[in-house]
Amino acid sequence: MPTPWRLHVLGPPALIRPDGTLLACDRRTAGLMTYLAVEGPTHRHAIARMLWPGIPDTMARNNLIQALRRLEKHTRSVLITRAPLLALAPDVAVDLKELLDGTVTAVSGTGGLEGLELDDAPDFTEWLMATRARLGQVRERDAQRAVDEAVARGDVAGALVLARHLLDLDPLSELGHRVLMRLHTLDGDRPSALRVYRRYKTRLARELGAEPHPDIVQLARDIDAGRLPRAPEQPRIPMAVLRPPHLIGREDAWARMEEAWAAGKTIYLAGAPGVGKTRLAQDFARSKGPALYLQGRPGEQDVPFSGAVRNARARLAAAPHVQLPEWVRDELARVLPEFRQGETPEPLLDEQERLQFFQAHLEMVRLTSGGYVATITDDIQYYDQATMDLGVFFLSQGATLGGHGDVPRHLIVYRRDEFPPESQRTVERHVNSGSAVRIDVEPLPEAAVTDLLSSLAVPDAPQVSGLITHSTGGNVQYVLEAVKHLYETGSFTLDGPRDLPASMATIIHQRLQRLSPTAVQVARAAAVLRTDISIERVAELLNASLLTTAAAWEELEVAQVLTGERFSHDLVQENVLMTTPAPVRQILHRSAARLLALHAAPPAVIASHWHAAGEPAHAAEWFARAAQAARATLRVQEAADLYRAAAQAHQDAGDEVQASALLQLARDAAGQRPAP
């Protein structure tokens, strides 16, 4: 089935092509399409009179014809068919229609359709008001259903969030107040339940001069007398498991870090994923003073300077008082669109221009380094090669960063087995020069695992530590996942290997299975997005309401799958993605590609989503765009690689002509002088 056009009207009107391109859509056209979506095929003269009242019928019909022609010219598609009645084309989806039909559910938002208002069309305005009333009823129904589902799975906290939205929809809703009162009672909070009743009674008297219905009065009396039941306690994982209170088993590594710090050396921490490198770096830096934390993100390795862009934004956000010189802003504008004034900067043409571009980054780093004793750069195995080259330049110019000898020290963290060979050689050269040290962070021995379990209040820690150490290999993150499993299952007596699942992937998968279906969907969508995860973006990806997504997010935080707007650990994210069924992954990748195109994400990121979605033609287009962007910053090797990826995608799509042309572009790019 072909991907449909989409019209979004539950917010500013937006018309979206099947490839994700956003088109402008004026109010009257959006109103016409929305009316046809909701009401179905309609006579042309009725539409013309409704949208262009107060003028002769012939002029109104002519205005309608012109509007239809403009829409067809603008979209190069027939989105409204004309005979025998006006009707929306079958391949056009409208978010309002989907919600009214129950195809999708939404419990967020109290407004909607504001972008369709026409002051000169009273009949259309009357229809719009009636449709808004229907929308409110549907939202109230969906909110109540979501509350019931949350209560059924024991998520009273999530149900409370959802119930408050019932009152956003109608502040005088008796139903909303009764639901909220019952939920507070289930949560064991009788005072809050009674406060809800008193506020309702006061508002009802003030605004309507009325008294509460006897049923809600009796409900308040029952709550006050303690006659309503509380919800059973749900097992909760202690927050200490997310971040253990003490750093354990790292005395030798800490001593080596102290020696390196005293000698003014850069410190590299290498090890397997989940072994505890980040915690060690953060605790050590904190012992010295304020530190700036920067982090690489998965999925950006093929986007030149993506790591540099993320780091620059983090630095500038942490130092809002810093005023960058104009020349620095002009150079950074090559990769930071927010600094552009007008047109896109010209591409870098030679080594001198490249050097000035690097020096602008260096000056920005120098100006934003004040007040920090250290900079932690984590997960650099995810850095693109351009950012790695920039980092090497920074380290070679370290003496200029502080101005008066107060250069922040560098702690650099990476996964040992996932580090590219060239980057590994760079680290070795740095260490061999005598200005850096590399410390390998190893798994914990059984004695340290016992101490860790004891610090987390795990019952009978000495008795279970042997099996947990054997099952996890002493990997700190795996140990913590095993402890979460014990808390969730409520069983801390381990008699043999059968008591723990065979792998950490199995443990994480089992934890997801204990969550609501909505929470699982949210976790999968976040895992597919990989970078720049947020509640709003995940809600957009799933075409779900913000409130429903927020409630699922809270459930995932309680289960320690997410923390804030990221996964509790990269290993959790990787396992969620790995256990997502392939067809679901493809659908999510396809939606992510369209969504990120709307948000002007880097072309290489969009291309990777189209590739993972099994859409080689779309992937080829975005790989080619990514190659052009790479050439603009003199990243000729990356450009050649991306042109080759585009050529391969065209071959996969059966377009040998385009593939051949792109291979030639790859050869041309590779023939240029490679970026140092």
N, C-alpha and C positions, 0 to 999 in steps of 0.2 A: 504494500500500500504506500503511495507516495506521501512524502512529508507535507502536511498542510501549511497554507498560509495561516497566520495567527493575528487576531485583532485583540489587543488588551485594552479594556475600558474600565477595569477596576483600579483606576489610577489614571495618570495622564494618558490619553489615547496614543496607542503605538501600533503600527502595522508592521509585521515582521515577515520577511520572505522565507521560503522554505530553507534557504541556506543560512538563515540567521541574520541577514542584513536588515537593519532598521530603516523604515521609511517614514517620512512625515505624513501625518493624516489630519486634515482639518476637522473641526468639530462637526460640521454638517454632514460630511461624508462618513465620519465615524458614527454619527447618530443614525444615518440611513442604514448602514450595515448592521448596527446593533438592533435596530427595529426589525429588520428582516430576519435576523438570527432568532429573535425572541418570538415574533408574531408569525413568521413564515411568509410564503408568497403573498404579495399584495398588489392590487391594481395600481398602475402608474399614476392615474389621476388622483387617487387618494393620497399617495405619497407626496405628490407635487403640492396639493392643497395644504397638507400638514406642515411641510417644510418651508413653503414659500407662500404664506397666507397674505391676504390683503392686496394681491395683484391679480390681473386677469388670468384665467386658467391657461390660456395659450402661452403667456409669458412664464407661468410657473412650470408648465410642461417643458418649455424650452430650457429653463434653468436646470431642470432635472436631467435632460438629455446632455447638456453641456457638462454637468457634474459627472455623469457616467463616462463620458468621453475622456475627461481629464483623469479620472481614476484609471482607466485602461491605458492611457498614455503614460501615466506616472508609474504604473506597476508592470506594464507590458504583459498583462494578464487580464482575463475576464473574471473578475471576482463577483460581479452581479450579472446574472442572466436576465434577459429582457422579455422573453416571450414564453407563454402568453402573459404571465405575470412577472413582476420583478421578484427575484429570489436570490438569496446568497448562494454562490457556487458551492458544490459539495466539498471542495477541498479548502474551504475557509473555516477555521475554528475560532470561536469567540469565547473568551474566558467567562463572561457573564452567563452565556447560554449553558456552558458546561456546569457552572455552579447551580443554576436554576434546575437543570435536569438531574442533578445528583451524580453526574459523571465524575466530578471532583468535589471535595468537601473543603470548606474554609470556615474557620471560626474567628478569624482576625478581621480587624477593620470595622469602623462604625460608619464610614462614609461610602463613597463609590459613585461613579457616573458623573462626578462634578465636571469632568472635562467635556461633557456632552450638552451642557445647558445652552439653549438658544433663546435669548430674550425676545426675539421677534416672532416666535412660533409657539403661541399659547397651547394649541392642541398637542404638540409634541411635548411641551413642558408638563402638561397634565399626564400624558402617558409615562413620562420619565418619573414623575412623583409616584405613580402607581407601581412602577417597576422597582423603584427604590424600596417601597413597602414590602414587596415580594422578596427582595434581596435580604431585607432585615429579618423576615420570618425564616428564610432558609438559614441564615447565619445563626439565628437563635436555636433553630432545630439542630444544626451541626454542633454548636457549642454544647448543648445539653447531651447530645449523643457522645461527644468526646469526654464529657464529665463522667457519664455512666461507664464508659470503657475504662477510664483511668481508675475509677473506684473499683471496678470488677477485678483489675489486676493488682489492686492494693496500693496504687500510687495516689495517696490522698494529697500530697504536696502538689503534684501536677494537676490534680483535679481542682484544687483551690485556685490555681492560676487560670485555668479554663473557666471556672465559675465566675470569677470576677469580670470576665468578658461579657457574660450575660447582662451584667449591670451596665457595662459600657454601651451595649446595644440599646438598653432601655433602663435608665436610672430608677424608674418607678415600678420595675417589674416585680410582682409578687413572687413569681416563680424563681427569678434570679436570687432574691433575698432568702427564700426558703432553702434553695440548694446550698447557698453559701453558709447558712446557719447550720445545716446538717453536716456539711463537710468539716467545719470548725469543730463540731462536736465529735465527729469520727476521729479527728486529729487530737482529741483530748484537750481542746482549748475552749472550754465553756465561756469564759469571759469574752473572747472575741465573738463567739456566736451571739451572745446577748447584746454586744455593742452593735452588731449588724442590725438586729431587730430594733434597737432604740433609734438608730439613725434613720431607718426606714419609716418608723412611726412619726418621727419629727418632720421628715421631708414630706410625707404624705399629708400631714396636717397643714404644713406651710404652703405647699403648692396646690393642693386640691381641696383642702378643708375637709378631709375624709379621715376615717379611722381604719386601721388594718382589719382585714377579713378575720373572722373568728378562728379559722383554721391555723393561720400563722400566729395568732395570739396563743392558741393552745400549744403550738410547737414551742414557742418561747417558754411557756410554763413547764413543759416537759423537760426542756433543756436545763432550766433553772433548778428543777427538782432532781436532775441526774437520772432521768428515766430513759435516755437514749443510749445505745451501746457505742463503745469506742471501737475503732478498727484494731485488729491484731497487729502487734509489732512486726515489722518487716526486717529481715536481716540486713544490716548495713556494714559495709567495709569501713573500718576505722580510717580516718584521713591520714594517720601516720603511715599507713601502708603505701600511700601515694608518694610520700616523701619521708622516709625514716628519720627519726629525730637525731640520730647520731651517725657519723661517718665511721664505718667499722672495717677493719682489716686493711687499711691503707697507710700504715705507719711508715713502711719502707719507701713507698712512692712519695709520701709527703716529705720525708727527709731529703730525698734527691731534689724535690722541687724547691725546698728551702736553700739548698746549695746553689742551684741555678739562679734563683732570685737574687741571692747575695752577690753573685757574679755578674748580674745584669744580663743574663742570657734569655733568649726566647725559649719557651717551654712547649714542646710538642707532646701531647698525650695520645697514644695510639692503642687500639684494642678492638675486640669484637663488639658488635652491637649489643647494648644492654648490660655491658660489664661494669658500668658506673663511672665512665670517663667524665661526663658532664658534671655530675655531682662533685667529683673530686676537684675539678677546675673551679667550680663556683665556690665551694667552701674554702679552698685555698686563697682565691682572690679576695673573698670577703674578709679573710683574716688580715689582709694587708690594707684594706680601705675600699672606697667606691670603685666599682668595675663596670665597664660597658659590655653588655652581652650581645653578640651578633651571631646569627645562625644561618647556615645554608639550608635550603629546602629541597626535598626531592622533586624531580620533574623539571628542573631549570638548567640542567647540565648543557643543553643544546642552545641556550639563549645567551648570546654574548653579552657580558656585563650585567646579567640579571642579578648575580650576587652583589656586585658593586652598587647597583641601583637600590637593592633592599638595604644594604648597609648604609648608604648615603641617607636614605630616608629615616632610618633608625637614628643615625647620628644627629640629623637636623631636628628630629622630633625631641631628642633628649637635650638639645641645646637651642631652644627657641629664641634665645637672646642674641645668637650669632647672626651678624649681618655679612653675607658673602660679598666680596668685591664683584663688580659687574662682569669682569673678564672671566671670573670663576663660574658665575651663573650662566654666561654665554656658552662656555665649554660643557658644563654639566647638562645643558639643555639638549645636547646630542642624545642623551639617554634618559633624561628626566623631562617628560613633556610639560610638567607643571612650571618649568622655568622658561618655556618658549614664549616669545612675544611675536605672534604672527606666524610666518612660514617656518617649515622645518629647516633646521640648520643644514648647510651644505655638507656633503660627505667629507671625511678626512682624505686628503690626497697624497700626503707624503709623511716621511718620518718626523719632520719638524712639527707638523700639525699634530701628529700622534703624541709627541713628547709634551706639547703644551696641554693636550687633553689630559694626560697623566698628571702633569703638574697641578692642574686645576683640582683634580681629586685629592692630591697630596695636600694642597692648601686648605681644602675643606676639612680634611682629617685633622690637620694641625689646629685649625680654629675651633673644632668641636671636641678636642681632646682634653681641654682644661678641666681640672677637678677629678680626673680619673687616675688611679694608680695602675690600672691594668685594663686591657681589652681582651675579652674571651671571644675567640672566633671558633664556633662549634660546627661540627658536621661539614667540614670543608670538602669532604668527598663528593658533596652535591654541587660544589662550585663549578661554574663553567670555566673553560680555559682562559678566557679573556680576564675574568676576575682573578684567577690565579696569577696571571702575568702582572696584573696591577698590584697584587699583594707582594710579589717579589720586588717590584719597584719600590713599594713603600718600605719594605724591610731594608733595602739597599740605601734608602735615604733617611733611615731612622733618626739620625742625629738632628735633622731639621724639624722633627715633629714637635718637640717640646719647647724649644726656644731657649730655656735656661737649664737644660739638663733634666727637666722633669718629664722625660718621655714616658708615656704609659708602657708598662711591660706587656708582652704578648704571650697569651696562653692559647695554643692552637690545638684543636681536638679533631680527630678523624677516625673513621673505621679502617682498621689496618688492611683488611682483605678486600676492601672496595675502593682503595685509593688508586687512581690511574698511575701507570708506570712512570710517566713523565713527571707527575707531581711528586711521586716517591723519590725520584732522583733529585728533584729540587730540594726536598727536605734533607736528603743525605748530604748534599753539597753544603747546605746551611750548617748542619751538625758538624761536618768535617772541618768547616772553617773555624770552629771553636766558639762561635757566637750563639749557638743553640744547643739544646739537649733534647733527646727523644726518650720518653719514658713509656714503656709498655705496661698497660694496666691489665692485670690478669684476673681470672675468676677467683672467688673466695675459697679458701680451704674450709673443711668441715667445722673447725673450731670457730672461725669467723661467722659462718652461717648460723651456728648455735647462738652466738652473741647477737646476731641480727634478729633472729626469731624471738629471742628473749626481749629485745628492745621493743618489739611489736606486740608484746603480751600474748604470744602464741602459747596456749597451754602445752605443758610437757615438751618444751622446746628441745631439751637434750635428747629426748626419745625419738622425735620425728626428724631431727636435723640430718641424720645419716641418710635416710631415704630421700629427703628433699635435695640434699647435696648430690646424691647419685643421679636423681632424675633431672636436675637442672644443670649439672656440671659446675655449680657454684656461680653461675652467671646471675648477677644481682637482680636484673629485671625479671628473669625467669623465676628466681626465688620469690619475688614479690607477687608474681602472677599465681604461683602455687599457693601462697598465703591467702590471696583473694579468693581462690577456689575453696580453701578450707573454711573461710568465713561464710561464703555464700552457701555452702552445703551444710554448714553447722557441724561438721565432723572433724575433730582434731586428733583422732586416734588412728594412726596409720600402721597397719599390720603387715603390709606388703606392697609390691609394685602395683597391684590392682587398685589401690586406694587413690592413686594419682593418675590422671590421663596420660597417655603415652607421650604426648608432646605439648609444648606451650601453645601451639596452634590449636590443638584440641581444646585446651582449657579456655582460650579466648573465644573459640567458636561456641563452646557450651555456655559461656557467660552471655553471649549475644542471644542465644536461644532462650534464655530466661527473661529477656527484655520484651517489651511490646513490639508488634510489627512495625509501628511508626518509628520507634527508636532504632530498629535495625535498618530501616530505609534511610534514616538520617545518617547513621554511621557509614553506610555504604556510599552514600552520596558524598560525604565529607572525604572518605578515603579516595574516591575517584578524583575529586578536585585537587587533592594533594597539597597545593599551595594556596595561601591567602584564604583559608577557610573562615567563613563567618556564618552566623545564623541566617542572616539575610540572603547570602548567596546560596546556601543550601536550600532555603525555602524556595528561591527562584528556580533552582535546578529541578526540584521535585514538583514545582507548580503547586506548592502547599501553602497554607496560611502561615504567617509568621508566628502566631500564637501556638499553633499545633507544633510547629518545629521547635519553638522555645521550650515547650513542655517535654518533648522528646529529648531535647538537649540536656535538660535538667536530669532526666532519668539516666542518660549516659554519663553525666558527671557523677551522680550518686554511685553508679557502677564502676567509676574510675576508668571508663573507656575514653572520655574526653576530660580535659581540664581547661577551663576558659574556652578560647577559640582555637584549640589544637588538640591532637590526640595526646593521651597521657604519656605515650612513648612511641617512637617510630615503629617499633616492633609490633605494637598493637595495630597501628595503621596498616602496616604491611600484611598482617594476618587477616584483618577485615577485608582488605582488597583481594587477598588470595582465596578467601572462602566465599566470596561473592560469585554466584553462578555466572558463567560466561555470557549467556544472553542478557542478563541484567546489567553486567558490566558494559556491554556494547551499547545498550540503551542509554545508560548514564553517561558514557563517554560522548555519545552523539549529542545529548542535551547539553553537556558541559561545553562542547565545541561551539554550539550556537550561542550559549549564554556568554562565554568568555569573549566571543567576537563582539557582542553588544557592549561589553565592558572594556574593549580595546586592549585585551591581553596581548602579550608578545606573540607574534605569528608562529614561532616554533612550538609554543605551548598548545595553541589551537591545533596545529598540524598533528601533534602527538595524540590529541584526543580523537581527531578524525581517523588517524591510523589505527588506534585501538578500537574504534567503532567499526572497523572493516569497511571504511568509505575511502578507497584510494584516490578517487578523482578529487574529492574535496581536500584530502591530505596533500596531494601534489600541489594544488594552488597555494596552500598556506606554507608548505616547505619552500616553495619558490619565493614567496614574500619574505620568509625568514632569511633566506640566502641574500636577498637584496639588502635587508637591514644589516646583515653581518658585513657586507662589503662596504657599507656606508661608514663603518668604524674601523676599516682596514683589517678586519678579521677574515683574511682571504682563505685560510685553511678551513675555518668553520663554514664560510660561504660555499667552498667547493663541496664539502661534505653534505651540506643542506641541498645543494643543487643535485647531487647524486641521489639523495633521498627522494627528492621530487621526481627525478627521472625514474627511479624504481617504482614509485607510486603510480606514475603514468603507465609504466609497463604492466603493472598489476591491473590497471583499469583497461588495458588493451589499446592504449594510444601510443604506438611506437614512434610516430612522427614527433610528438611533443617530448617523448622520452629522449630521442636523439638530440633535439635542440637543447635540452637541459644538460645533457652530458657534455655538449660542447661548451656551454656556459661554465660547467664545473672545471673543464680543462683550462678555459680562459682564466678563471679565478685562481686555480692552482699555479698557473704560469706567472702570476704576479709575485712580487717579493713577499714571502711569508712574514706575518707579524711576529716580532721577537717575543 
